[in-house]
Amino acid sequence: MSRQVAAVALVLCLSPASLYAQSARFTVSVASAEVHKFPSIGSPVIAHASKGRVLDVRRELGSWVAIAWPGGDDDIAYMHVTTGSVARGVSAPPTTRVAAAAAPQSLPPRQMPPRAGQAPPRTPPRTQPPPVPSAEVYVTPPPHFVGVGARVGGSMMGVGASVRAWRQDNFGYQLTVSHVSRTSSLVPEHLTSTEIEPSLLYAVRERVTDYVWVRPFLGTGVNFRRQTLRIPGALDSLSENALGVQTFGGAEFALATAPRFALSTDLSYRWARSELPLPGYDLGGLALSISGHWYLK
């Protein structure tokens, strides 16, 4: 009985099925595929992978795959599925220890001793194998990732356009242009305002889950306003150019299934002054804004 158990154990140890590990591999099919730091078009490009490169897949995230890549966060980087193909259930090479034990050992040919007066045979020089070129091609990432979109919110709930650009050092820029037209139940006057807000952004450490990429950020900037107050029954309206300061914080969200689009929300506080008689309008204080940006290549 003990011999049978030992035989079964030996067969299982030497079985080819136990020598192969099943995994998923990603094969690059384009000439030069971008390797992103996070699963979003708006994230930095840390390297390029050449056509035919085979990479181990750690996770599949919808339109993205997380691959093993030295130099990424926790040695993980991300590639879009359109740049290659995923093969599941790929067998890894067999264990070298068992293969070495099973393979026959090749012995060098036996040389006969030289005869009297005969020179010993010359040993051919050993040739070094040519160096294997690296498949990784590191490039300088583009300095900015630009997104265009719209914004709703602010202290007066205006609607406008927004442009956002990110740098490699986590700093970014934002420019919003909005227009608002409001009336107040406290006063009969009608107020219209056009606002231009350039801001400086700083991204805190990003967070990546299986399907969502989150980029928290802080920002500060100035607010240029052109305001017009129309009084019913008056021939002329009152206008002014005003300047304000604001600071804000929020987060930008991108889904793996829509990597080019990012939705963000921020809470801001504005310091604003006006020379116009505006008892029914609050131009400063806390304000909530929601914006969406479509990131360009």
Legacy VTK file of the C-alpha trace (Angstrom):
# vtk DataFile Version 3.0
C-alpha trace
ASCII
DATASET POLYDATA
POINTS 297 float
0.000 0.000 0.000
2.817 2.398 0.845
4.429 1.714 -2.516
1.214 2.635 -4.341
0.926 5.904 -2.412
4.519 6.747 -3.224
3.940 6.012 -6.909
0.854 8.258 -7.040
2.760 11.073 -5.316
5.620 10.720 -7.814
3.223 10.901 -10.784
1.568 14.031 -9.400
4.918 15.718 -8.815
6.084 14.953 -12.345
2.737 15.711 -14.019
3.017 18.566 -16.558
-0.191 20.142 -15.260
1.507 20.952 -11.975
4.464 22.583 -13.681
2.451 25.266 -15.469
0.862 28.322 -13.846
-2.233 29.758 -15.471
-2.276 33.557 -15.861
-3.312 36.360 -18.231
-0.947 38.100 -20.613
-1.320 41.341 -22.567
0.327 41.494 -26.008
0.941 44.931 -27.513
-0.437 45.175 -31.066
0.386 48.798 -31.937
3.767 50.246 -32.877
4.186 52.130 -29.604
1.651 51.769 -26.782
1.382 54.327 -24.005
1.916 53.063 -20.460
-0.056 55.248 -18.045
0.513 55.833 -14.369
-3.224 55.492 -13.680
-6.184 54.124 -15.704
-7.125 57.441 -17.308
-6.144 59.355 -20.434
-5.533 62.345 -18.160
-2.891 60.474 -16.131
0.855 60.755 -16.907
2.487 58.543 -19.541
5.498 56.963 -17.823
6.779 54.865 -20.755
6.018 53.279 -24.104
5.847 49.551 -24.936
6.875 48.343 -28.388
4.801 46.106 -30.637
4.889 42.445 -29.686
5.741 43.074 -26.040
4.061 40.526 -23.728
3.203 41.757 -20.227
1.719 40.058 -17.174
-1.813 41.226 -16.332
-2.495 41.869 -12.673
-6.082 43.136 -12.995
-8.631 43.828 -15.738
-10.440 47.146 -15.257
-12.971 47.396 -18.046
-11.233 49.412 -20.785
-7.891 49.158 -18.975
-5.525 46.436 -17.802
-3.178 46.731 -14.842
0.192 45.311 -15.838
3.409 44.542 -14.011
5.707 47.450 -14.800
8.868 48.472 -12.893
8.795 52.164 -12.148
5.050 52.428 -11.572
3.343 52.768 -8.231
3.883 49.420 -6.478
5.398 48.213 -9.797
1.966 48.501 -11.440
1.060 50.541 -14.545
-1.958 50.695 -16.844
-2.571 50.254 -20.576
-5.706 50.719 -22.642
-7.154 47.541 -24.115
-7.237 49.047 -27.624
-3.421 48.932 -27.734
-3.254 45.146 -27.538
-5.012 41.893 -26.730
-5.491 39.841 -23.559
-4.856 36.100 -23.567
-6.255 34.290 -20.537
-5.119 30.937 -19.215
-1.605 31.281 -20.638
0.819 28.685 -19.336
4.011 29.869 -17.738
7.321 28.074 -18.440
7.815 24.805 -16.513
9.722 24.702 -13.268
13.432 24.656 -14.052
14.353 22.390 -11.124
12.207 19.472 -12.295
13.053 20.063 -15.947
16.752 20.012 -15.161
16.360 16.740 -13.263
14.396 15.102 -16.082
16.590 16.328 -18.958
19.482 14.062 -19.953
22.920 15.432 -19.303
24.994 15.907 -22.441
28.658 15.045 -21.945
31.452 16.763 -23.861
33.128 14.627 -26.534
36.116 12.642 -25.287
39.394 13.819 -26.712
42.189 11.388 -27.525
45.649 12.245 -26.219
47.999 13.630 -28.921
50.548 11.298 -30.482
54.265 11.747 -30.133
55.445 14.759 -32.087
51.892 15.944 -32.755
50.708 19.318 -31.531
47.751 19.277 -29.129
44.412 20.215 -30.696
43.429 23.833 -30.471
40.378 24.697 -28.450
38.034 27.053 -30.368
37.497 30.381 -28.601
34.236 30.858 -26.801
31.911 33.380 -28.356
29.767 35.634 -26.183
26.046 35.764 -27.063
24.937 39.108 -28.469
23.258 41.425 -25.960
19.478 41.270 -25.909
17.990 44.701 -26.542
15.583 45.957 -23.928
11.934 45.984 -24.923
11.206 48.985 -22.719
11.484 52.391 -24.354
11.282 55.204 -21.834
10.314 58.577 -23.188
9.858 62.044 -21.810
6.149 62.387 -20.957
4.216 65.284 -22.461
4.245 68.311 -20.141
0.469 68.786 -19.951
-2.793 66.914 -20.238
-5.529 69.295 -21.316
-9.246 68.853 -20.774
-12.094 71.051 -21.987
-15.604 71.085 -20.603
-18.312 72.976 -18.749
-18.928 74.152 -15.215
-22.069 74.813 -13.182
-22.122 76.484 -9.801
-20.306 79.229 -7.980
-21.580 81.816 -5.553
-24.251 82.951 -8.033
-24.869 79.564 -9.735
-23.482 80.557 -13.094
-22.977 78.383 -16.180
-19.839 78.528 -18.281
-16.877 76.844 -19.967
-13.786 75.420 -18.303
-10.295 74.397 -19.425
-8.021 72.349 -17.156
-4.390 71.306 -17.731
-2.184 69.092 -15.555
1.606 68.920 -15.373
3.829 65.981 -14.451
4.722 67.506 -11.069
1.077 67.358 -9.837
0.512 71.057 -10.519
-2.258 72.198 -12.811
-4.025 75.226 -14.228
-7.677 76.012 -14.673
-9.525 78.757 -16.510
-13.283 79.187 -16.290
-15.503 81.750 -17.998
-19.112 81.950 -16.817
-22.122 84.205 -17.118
-25.026 84.666 -14.735
-28.210 86.686 -14.847
-30.188 86.938 -11.603
-33.027 88.716 -9.906
-33.681 88.932 -6.191
-36.917 88.831 -4.256
-35.533 91.518 -1.934
-34.781 94.169 -4.528
-36.304 94.983 -7.941
-32.935 95.391 -9.651
-31.644 92.861 -12.178
-27.977 91.807 -11.991
-25.885 90.300 -14.793
-22.273 89.260 -14.294
-19.551 87.821 -16.519
-16.721 86.162 -14.594
-13.226 85.023 -15.577
-11.436 82.834 -13.029
-7.816 81.700 -13.579
-6.637 79.289 -10.877
-3.620 77.241 -9.839
-4.220 73.588 -8.860
-2.257 71.006 -6.921
-3.192 67.318 -7.057
-2.912 65.279 -3.874
-2.007 61.590 -4.142
-4.362 59.787 -6.515
-6.511 56.837 -5.507
-7.202 53.876 -7.819
-9.872 51.230 -7.345
-10.953 48.496 -9.753
-13.138 50.820 -11.804
-12.677 54.403 -10.550
-9.670 56.722 -10.566
-9.858 59.641 -8.094
-7.589 62.706 -8.077
-8.126 65.021 -5.053
-6.896 68.568 -5.550
-6.544 71.960 -3.901
-6.626 75.302 -5.679
-6.556 79.049 -5.411
-7.068 81.879 -7.856
-8.530 85.265 -8.640
-11.917 86.311 -9.945
-12.426 89.074 -12.509
-16.033 90.269 -12.830
-17.894 92.622 -15.103
-21.212 93.387 -13.386
-24.193 95.359 -14.573
-27.126 96.348 -12.381
-30.307 97.346 -14.197
-32.876 99.325 -12.219
-36.505 99.220 -13.441
-37.643 102.620 -14.700
-34.117 104.046 -14.877
-32.643 105.187 -18.161
-29.092 104.112 -17.341
-27.717 100.996 -15.673
-24.857 100.756 -13.206
-21.729 98.813 -14.178
-18.388 98.032 -12.579
-15.288 95.881 -12.899
-14.474 94.005 -9.692
-11.710 91.727 -8.436
-11.984 88.890 -5.927
-9.940 86.010 -4.494
-10.995 82.412 -3.963
-9.647 79.146 -2.585
-11.163 75.702 -3.093
-10.722 71.973 -2.745
-12.321 69.019 -4.494
-11.765 65.801 -6.402
-11.793 64.599 -9.994
-13.304 61.228 -10.880
-12.717 59.109 -13.997
-14.287 55.738 -14.815
-12.321 52.944 -16.464
-15.090 52.560 -19.058
-14.837 56.272 -20.053
-11.159 57.157 -19.551
-11.257 60.479 -21.414
-14.083 62.004 -19.387
-13.592 63.237 -15.820
-16.246 64.633 -13.503
-15.156 66.863 -10.641
-16.756 68.735 -7.781
-15.239 71.375 -5.538
-16.191 73.521 -2.573
-14.833 77.066 -2.652
-14.771 80.160 -0.517
-14.673 83.566 -2.184
-13.744 86.976 -0.903
-15.472 89.556 -3.104
-16.343 93.230 -2.805
-18.588 95.440 -4.925
-19.231 99.152 -5.138
-22.719 98.630 -6.490
-25.745 98.711 -4.153
-26.418 94.954 -3.992
-28.372 94.267 -0.787
-30.102 91.192 -2.236
-27.083 89.518 -3.787
-24.322 87.588 -2.033
-21.141 87.566 -4.114
-18.852 85.898 -1.565
-18.838 83.043 0.912
-19.105 79.303 0.300
-20.038 77.919 -3.101
-20.341 74.450 -4.652
-19.367 73.791 -8.278
-19.595 70.760 -10.566
-17.605 70.492 -13.773
-16.878 67.919 -16.459
-13.820 67.762 -18.707
-13.070 65.762 -21.821
-9.315 65.146 -21.934
-7.584 65.470 -25.274
-4.755 63.292 -26.577
LINES 1 298
297 0 1 2 3 4 5 6 7 8 9 10 11 12 13 14 15 16 17 18 19 20 21 22 23 24 25 26 27 28 29 30 31 32 33 34 35 36 37 38 39 40 41 42 43 44 45 46 47 48 49 50 51 52 53 54 55 56 57 58 59 60 61 62 63 64 65 66 67 68 69 70 71 72 73 74 75 76 77 78 79 80 81 82 83 84 85 86 87 88 89 90 91 92 93 94 95 96 97 98 99 100 101 102 103 104 105 106 107 108 109 110 111 112 113 114 115 116 117 118 119 120 121 122 123 124 125 126 127 128 129 130 131 132 133 134 135 136 137 138 139 140 141 142 143 144 145 146 147 148 149 150 151 152 153 154 155 156 157 158 159 160 161 162 163 164 165 166 167 168 169 170 171 172 173 174 175 176 177 178 179 180 181 182 183 184 185 186 187 188 189 190 191 192 193 194 195 196 197 198 199 200 201 202 203 204 205 206 207 208 209 210 211 212 213 214 215 216 217 218 219 220 221 222 223 224 225 226 227 228 229 230 231 232 233 234 235 236 237 238 239 240 241 242 243 244 245 246 247 248 249 250 251 252 253 254 255 256 257 258 259 260 261 262 263 264 265 266 267 268 269 270 271 272 273 274 275 276 277 278 279 280 281 282 283 284 285 286 287 288 289 290 291 292 293 294 295 296
